[in-house]
Amino acid sequence: MSNQPAESSASSARPVPPVVVPVASGNNIVINPLQRGNPVLECIRNVGKEFGDIPADYQVGRTTGVLFLSLKYHRLHPEYIHMRVEKLGHSYNLRILLILCDISEHKDSIREITKSCLINNITVIVAFSPDEAGHYLGTFKQFEHKPPNMIKERAEKDHNSILRATLTSISKVNKTDVETLRTTFGSFANVAQASPDQLQNLPGFGQIKVKNMKTAFEKPFRNQATASLADSSGTQRATTTTETRNPVIPSDQQASSS
């Protein structure tokens, strides 16, 4: 009985980490106090950080929560992540488990964790260093209010852009070379039909670049594998046609017809 007041006074004397209630319109990543001491915190850059009482480890958006798991820690405490997922409940629309892969034999552990995440509607992201994990967290926060087309590939539709994209796919050919080809020959067809001598007379076109271009234009689309496949399919069609024209009549039907 006499020890209880002493214990309560000792516990009250311990410093309590400050907890900030996250603001709905805040621009900071809200961090669960359980993550204090995690080296990933030092790797979160270009966004603000604050500690808050949240069910996830990191709140990177109003509706996006991230749980963090080190595989080294998971080996020692395999029940931890299941307890955290259960505590997370149905919080957040987008729920992410950020795994830090800090062990060499990781395939079985990740496979087991992924199965649990599929059942609980959680997206798995694997990082292989604290820097990579911090970069993911910062990027999630930075793109919180960005439209989806920010990361969508921008496909150009005008003729010059298509010509540039096509010709620069050839090794050693750059955008300056494309402009030289366009002004010299005028069209893609003329470029494709140009002789090696014509190409080598252009500035910046050496033997290797010209060879790569002629190979790209003259190399047949059909290689050995597709040719053998086409031959086998052609033989099969011919056999089917022959059998259709000359059907094999069973011996019992031949006897009855005779």
C-alpha positions in Angstrom: 0.0 0.0 0.0 2.8 2.4 0.9 4.5 1.8 -2.5 1.6 3.0 -4.6 1.8 6.7 -4.0 5.6 6.6 -4.6 5.0 4.8 -7.9 2.3 7.2 -9.0 4.4 10.2 -8.1 7.4 8.7 -10.0 5.2 8.1 -13.1 3.8 11.6 -12.9 7.3 13.0 -12.8 8.3 11.3 -16.1 8.3 13.7 -19.1 5.2 13.1 -21.3 5.9 13.6 -25.1 3.9 16.5 -26.4 0.9 15.4 -28.5 -0.6 17.8 -31.1 -4.1 17.3 -32.3 -3.8 17.3 -36.1 -5.4 20.2 -37.8 -7.7 19.1 -40.7 -6.3 21.6 -43.1 -2.6 21.2 -41.9 0.3 21.0 -44.2 2.4 18.8 -41.9 2.8 15.0 -41.7 1.2 14.0 -38.4 3.4 11.4 -36.6 2.4 9.0 -33.9 4.5 9.4 -30.8 5.4 5.7 -31.0 7.6 6.6 -33.9 10.0 8.8 -31.8 13.5 7.6 -32.4 12.8 6.1 -35.8 15.7 7.1 -38.1 13.1 7.5 -40.9 12.0 10.8 -39.3 15.3 12.4 -40.2 14.8 11.3 -43.8 11.4 13.1 -44.3 12.3 16.3 -46.1 10.5 19.2 -47.8 7.4 18.8 -45.6 6.5 19.8 -42.0 6.2 17.3 -39.2 4.3 17.3 -36.0 3.3 14.6 -33.4 -0.4 13.8 -33.0 -2.7 11.2 -31.4 -3.5 9.2 -34.5 -4.3 5.5 -35.1 -1.7 5.2 -37.9 2.1 5.8 -37.6 2.0 8.6 -40.2 -0.9 10.6 -41.4 0.1 11.9 -44.8 -3.3 13.2 -45.8 -6.8 13.7 -44.4 -7.8 10.3 -45.6 -4.4 8.6 -45.9 -2.7 6.7 -43.0 0.6 4.8 -43.1 1.7 2.1 -40.8 5.5 1.5 -40.6 7.1 -1.9 -40.0 10.8 -2.9 -39.9 11.3 -6.5 -41.0 14.1 -6.9 -38.4 11.6 -5.8 -35.7 8.9 -8.1 -37.2 11.1 -11.1 -36.8 11.4 -10.4 -33.1 7.7 -9.4 -32.6 5.6 -11.0 -35.3 2.4 -10.2 -33.4 3.0 -6.4 -33.5 1.8 -5.6 -37.0 -1.4 -7.6 -36.5 -2.2 -5.7 -33.3 -1.6 -2.4 -35.1 -3.8 -3.4 -38.0 -6.6 -4.4 -35.6 -6.2 -1.1 -33.8 -6.3 0.8 -37.1 -9.8 -0.6 -37.8 -11.5 1.1 -40.7 -9.7 4.4 -40.3 -8.6 6.2 -43.5 -9.7 5.6 -47.1 -6.2 4.9 -48.2 -4.3 2.6 -45.8 -0.7 1.9 -46.4 1.9 -0.4 -44.8 5.4 0.9 -45.4 7.8 -2.0 -44.9 11.5 -1.3 -44.3 13.3 -4.3 -45.8 16.4 -4.4 -43.5 17.1 -8.1 -43.5 18.5 -10.3 -46.3 16.0 -13.2 -46.2 12.8 -11.2 -46.7 10.7 -13.0 -49.2 8.7 -15.2 -46.8 8.1 -12.4 -44.4 6.8 -10.0 -47.1 4.6 -12.7 -48.6 3.0 -13.4 -45.2 2.5 -9.7 -44.4 1.0 -9.1 -47.9 -1.6 -11.8 -47.4 -2.8 -10.1 -44.2 -2.8 -6.7 -45.9 -4.9 -8.0 -48.8 -7.6 -9.2 -46.4 -7.5 -5.8 -44.5 -7.5 -3.6 -47.6 -4.1 -2.2 -47.0 -1.6 -1.3 -49.7 2.0 -2.5 -49.3 5.0 -0.4 -50.2 8.5 -1.8 -49.6 11.5 0.5 -49.0 15.1 -0.7 -48.8 16.6 2.1 -46.8 15.4 4.8 -44.3 16.0 7.4 -47.0 13.7 5.7 -49.4 11.0 5.3 -46.8 11.3 9.0 -45.8 11.1 10.0 -49.5 7.8 8.0 -49.9 6.3 9.7 -46.9 7.2 13.1 -48.1 6.0 12.5 -51.6 2.6 11.3 -50.3 2.2 14.5 -48.4 3.4 16.7 -51.2 1.0 15.1 -53.7 -2.0 15.1 -51.3 -3.9 17.8 -53.2 -2.4 17.2 -56.7 -4.7 16.0 -59.5 -4.0 12.5 -61.0 -2.8 14.0 -64.3 0.3 15.3 -62.5 1.9 11.9 -62.8 0.1 11.0 -66.1 2.3 10.6 -69.1 2.0 13.6 -71.5 1.5 12.2 -75.0 2.2 14.7 -77.7 0.0 14.5 -80.8 1.5 17.0 -83.3 3.7 15.7 -86.1 7.0 17.1 -84.9 6.6 15.6 -81.4 5.7 12.2 -82.8 8.7 12.3 -85.2 11.0 13.4 -82.4 9.7 10.6 -80.1 10.1 8.0 -82.9 13.6 8.9 -84.0 15.1 9.4 -80.5 14.1 5.9 -79.7 17.0 4.9 -81.9 20.3 4.6 -80.0 22.6 7.7 -80.2 19.9 9.9 -82.0 19.1 13.0 -80.0 16.7 15.9 -80.4 19.2 18.0 -82.3 19.7 15.1 -84.8 16.0 14.9 -85.3 15.8 18.6 -86.2 18.6 18.1 -88.6 16.9 15.2 -90.3 13.6 17.0 -90.5 15.0 20.1 -92.1 17.1 18.1 -94.5 14.7 15.4 -95.7 11.3 16.9 -94.8 9.4 13.7 -93.9 9.9 10.5 -92.0 9.6 8.5 -95.3 12.5 10.4 -96.8 14.6 9.9 -93.6 13.9 6.1 -93.7 14.9 5.9 -97.4 18.1 8.0 -97.1 21.3 6.3 -98.0 24.2 5.9 -95.5 26.2 8.4 -97.5 23.5 11.0 -97.3 23.2 10.5 -93.5 27.0 10.6 -92.9 27.2 14.0 -94.7 25.0 15.5 -92.0 26.6 17.2 -89.0 26.8 15.0 -86.0 26.2 11.8 -87.8 29.0 9.3 -87.5 29.2 5.7 -88.6 27.7 4.2 -85.5 24.7 6.5 -85.5 24.1 5.9 -89.2 24.4 2.1 -88.7 21.9 2.2 -85.8 19.4 4.2 -88.0 19.7 1.9 -91.0 19.3 -1.2 -88.7 16.2 0.3 -87.2 14.7 1.0 -90.6 15.8 -2.1 -92.4 15.7 -4.8 -89.8 12.7 -7.2 -90.5 9.9 -7.2 -88.0 9.8 -11.0 -88.1 12.6 -12.8 -86.2 13.4 -16.5 -86.1 10.9 -17.1 -83.3 8.0 -15.4 -85.0 9.0 -17.0 -88.4 8.9 -20.5 -86.9 5.6 -19.7 -85.2 4.2 -18.5 -88.5 5.5 -21.6 -90.3 3.9 -23.9 -87.8 0.6 -22.1 -88.0 0.7 -22.1 -91.8 1.4 -25.9 -91.8 -1.5 -26.4 -89.4 -3.8 -24.4 -91.7 -2.7 -26.3 -94.7 -3.2 -29.6 -93.0 -6.7 -28.5 -91.9 -7.6 -27.5 -95.4 -6.4 -30.8 -96.9 -8.4 -32.7 -94.4 -11.4 -30.7 -95.2 -11.1 -31.3 -98.9 -10.2 -35.0 -98.5 -12.1 -36.2 -95.4 -11.1 -39.5 -94.0 -14.0 -41.9 -94.1 -14.1 -44.6 -91.4 -13.7 -48.2 -92.6 -17.2 -49.2 -91.4 -18.8 -46.4 -93.3 -16.8 -47.4 -96.4 -18.1 -50.9 -96.2 -21.7 -49.8 -95.8 -21.4 -47.4 -98.7 -19.9 -50.1 -101.0 
